[in-house]
Amino acid sequence: MYIIKIEPENEQGLHLIQSQSHRMECWLEGYVEIPPELVELAIASGGYCDLTLLDGQLLELHPIEIPGQSPLEIGKAQKLEEISAICKATIHAGFTATLSDGVERHFSFDAEDQGNIAAAVAIVKDGKPGFPYHSDKKRCAFYSAEDIIALGDAGTAHKIIHSTYANYLNDWIRQTEDAAELEGIYYGAQLPEDLQKEMEEVLRCAGLM
């Protein structure tokens, strides 16, 4: 499914476009589903378009020309915005960690959570025996220093892995000169062999593979 942001991002009329193949309905506030018959036109426009809506549904989409930018350049800019937004949302959605009790728990990891976990790690590294924290939808509990440090390590790994992957996707986007190839680049796509090997080596050096 493809969705498009209703309000433009700039004076040139750029509407951000996002896609996720497993979605059955619009998942972001301020966006509207792009009907299947308008998807190709929306992608070709790179998001630079005028929208006609009726009762919350997209009826028409009219591309607009941006002086000095080719359709491929516009598409690349749109794709970079899409990858950035999905990477950020994926990081904030959090990670699953199994701590010393053997129980698997999920922890959200938005900017506030990252700050809270970093503060907890700093406190236990300063000599405290543990720190109160909570996994998603659970009551606060006392976590040992060992578990707090493990939680911090898991969160850091989660963020680095996704940020690194997004960085290599962006490099792929910038390299391509093929509109069809650009359309096939999405968050979760397998990188080309050379980029995949390089990314794996970077993560291996960081101790994350």
C-alpha positions as CSV (number, residue, x, y, z in Angstrom):
1,M,0.0,0.0,0.0
2,Y,1.1,3.5,-0.8
3,I,0.1,6.6,1.2
4,I,0.8,10.3,0.6
5,K,0.9,13.2,3.0
6,I,-2.0,15.5,2.6
7,E,-0.2,18.8,3.4
8,P,2.9,19.7,1.3
9,E,6.3,19.8,2.9
10,N,7.5,22.9,1.1
11,E,6.5,25.7,-1.2
12,Q,7.3,23.7,-4.3
13,G,4.4,21.3,-3.4
14,L,6.2,18.2,-2.2
15,H,3.9,15.6,-0.7
16,L,5.8,12.8,1.1
17,I,5.0,9.3,-0.1
18,Q,5.5,6.1,1.9
19,S,4.8,2.5,1.2
20,Q,4.6,-0.8,3.2
21,S,3.5,-3.9,1.4
22,H,1.9,-5.6,4.5
23,R,-0.4,-2.7,5.3
24,M,-4.2,-2.9,4.6
25,E,-5.1,0.7,5.7
26,C,-3.4,4.1,6.2
27,W,-1.1,3.9,9.2
28,L,0.1,7.6,9.6
29,E,-1.9,10.6,10.7
30,G,-2.1,13.3,8.1
31,Y,-1.7,10.9,5.2
32,V,-4.2,9.3,2.8
33,E,-4.2,6.1,0.8
34,I,-3.2,6.4,-2.8
35,P,-5.6,4.4,-4.9
36,P,-3.9,1.6,-7.0
37,E,-4.7,3.4,-10.3
38,L,-2.9,6.5,-9.1
39,V,0.2,4.9,-7.6
40,E,2.3,4.9,-10.8
41,L,1.5,8.6,-11.4
42,A,2.3,9.5,-7.8
43,I,5.7,7.7,-7.9
44,A,6.5,9.3,-11.3
45,S,5.8,12.8,-9.8
46,G,8.2,12.2,-6.9
47,G,5.5,13.6,-4.6
48,Y,5.5,17.0,-6.4
49,C,1.8,17.2,-7.2
50,D,-1.6,18.7,-6.4
51,L,-4.2,16.5,-4.6
52,T,-7.9,16.4,-4.9
53,L,-9.7,14.8,-2.0
54,L,-13.4,14.1,-1.2
55,D,-14.6,12.8,2.2
56,G,-11.1,11.9,3.2
57,Q,-10.3,9.9,0.0
58,L,-7.8,10.8,-2.8
59,L,-9.7,11.2,-6.0
60,E,-7.2,12.9,-8.3
61,L,-3.4,13.6,-8.4
62,H,-1.9,16.1,-10.8
63,P,2.0,16.2,-11.1
64,I,3.6,19.6,-11.1
65,E,6.9,20.6,-12.7
66,I,9.8,21.7,-10.6
67,P,12.3,23.8,-12.6
68,G,15.9,22.4,-12.7
69,Q,15.0,18.9,-11.4
70,S,14.6,15.8,-13.4
71,P,11.9,13.2,-12.5
72,L,14.7,10.9,-11.4
73,E,16.2,13.6,-9.1
74,I,12.8,14.3,-7.6
75,G,12.2,10.6,-7.1
76,K,15.5,10.2,-5.3
77,A,14.7,13.0,-2.9
78,Q,11.3,11.5,-2.2
79,K,12.8,8.1,-1.6
80,L,15.5,9.5,0.8
81,E,12.7,11.1,2.8
82,E,10.8,7.9,2.9
83,I,13.7,5.8,4.1
84,S,14.6,8.4,6.8
85,A,11.0,8.4,8.1
86,I,10.7,4.6,8.2
87,C,14.1,4.1,9.8
88,K,13.2,6.6,12.6
89,A,9.8,4.9,13.2
90,T,11.5,1.5,13.3
91,I,14.0,2.6,15.8
92,H,11.4,4.2,18.0
93,A,9.2,1.1,17.8
94,G,11.8,-0.6,19.9
95,F,13.4,-4.0,20.4
96,T,13.1,-7.3,22.2
97,A,15.6,-8.3,24.8
98,T,16.0,-11.4,26.9
99,L,17.6,-10.5,30.3
100,S,19.1,-12.6,33.1
101,D,15.7,-14.2,34.1
102,G,15.4,-15.7,30.6
103,V,12.1,-13.8,29.9
104,E,11.7,-12.1,26.6
105,R,10.5,-8.5,26.8
106,H,9.8,-5.6,24.4
107,F,11.1,-2.1,25.0
108,S,10.1,1.0,23.1
109,F,13.0,3.2,22.1
110,D,11.9,6.7,21.1
111,A,14.0,9.7,22.0
112,E,12.7,9.8,25.6
113,D,13.2,6.1,26.1
114,Q,16.8,6.3,24.8
115,G,17.5,9.1,27.3
116,N,16.0,7.1,30.1
117,I,18.0,4.0,29.4
118,A,21.2,5.9,28.9
119,A,20.6,7.6,32.3
120,A,20.0,4.2,33.9
121,V,23.2,2.8,32.4
122,A,25.2,5.7,33.7
123,I,23.8,5.3,37.2
124,V,24.6,1.6,37.5
125,K,28.1,2.1,36.0
126,D,28.6,4.6,38.8
127,G,28.2,1.8,41.3
128,K,24.4,1.5,42.0
129,P,23.2,-2.2,42.2
130,G,20.4,-1.6,39.8
131,F,17.7,0.7,38.6
132,P,13.8,0.7,38.3
133,Y,12.6,0.4,34.7
134,H,9.7,-1.2,32.8
135,S,9.2,-3.0,29.5
136,D,6.2,-2.1,27.3
137,K,2.8,-2.3,29.0
138,K,4.3,-3.7,32.2
139,R,4.7,-2.3,35.7
140,C,8.0,-0.8,36.8
141,A,10.4,-3.4,38.3
142,F,13.9,-3.3,39.7
143,Y,16.5,-4.4,37.2
144,S,19.9,-5.4,38.3
145,A,23.0,-3.5,37.1
146,E,23.8,-6.4,34.8
147,D,20.4,-6.3,33.2
148,I,20.4,-2.5,32.8
149,I,23.7,-2.6,31.0
150,A,22.5,-5.5,28.8
151,L,19.4,-3.4,28.0
152,G,21.5,-0.4,27.1
153,D,23.7,-2.6,24.8
154,A,20.6,-4.1,23.1
155,G,19.1,-0.7,22.5
156,T,22.4,0.7,21.1
157,A,22.7,-2.4,18.8
158,H,19.1,-1.9,17.6
159,K,19.7,1.7,16.7
160,I,23.1,1.2,15.0
161,I,21.9,-1.8,12.9
162,H,18.9,0.1,11.5
163,S,20.8,3.4,11.1
164,T,23.6,1.6,9.2
165,Y,21.1,-0.2,7.0
166,A,19.3,3.0,6.2
167,N,22.6,4.7,5.4
168,Y,23.5,2.0,2.8
169,L,20.0,2.2,1.3
170,N,20.5,5.9,0.9
171,D,23.8,5.2,-0.9
172,W,22.1,2.8,-3.2
173,I,19.4,5.5,-3.9
174,R,22.1,8.1,-4.8
175,Q,24.0,5.7,-7.0
176,T,21.2,4.5,-9.2
177,E,20.4,6.2,-12.5
178,D,17.5,3.8,-13.3
179,A,13.9,4.9,-12.4
180,A,12.7,1.3,-12.3
181,E,15.5,0.3,-9.9
182,L,14.7,3.4,-7.7
183,E,11.1,2.4,-7.5
184,G,12.2,-1.1,-6.2
185,I,14.2,0.3,-3.3
186,Y,12.3,0.3,0.0
187,Y,13.0,-0.2,3.7
188,G,13.6,-3.9,4.1
189,A,14.9,-4.5,0.6
190,Q,18.0,-6.7,0.1
191,L,21.0,-4.5,-0.7
192,P,23.1,-5.1,-3.9
193,E,25.8,-7.6,-3.2
194,D,28.7,-5.1,-2.9
195,L,26.8,-2.8,-0.5
196,Q,25.5,-5.8,1.5
197,K,29.1,-7.2,2.0
198,E,30.4,-3.8,3.0
199,M,27.6,-3.2,5.5
200,E,28.1,-6.6,7.0
201,E,31.8,-5.9,7.5
202,V,31.0,-2.6,9.2
203,L,28.6,-4.3,11.6
204,R,31.0,-7.2,12.1
205,C,33.7,-4.7,13.1
206,A,31.2,-3.2,15.6
207,G,30.6,-6.6,17.1
208,L,27.0,-6.6,15.9
209,M,27.2,-9.7,13.6
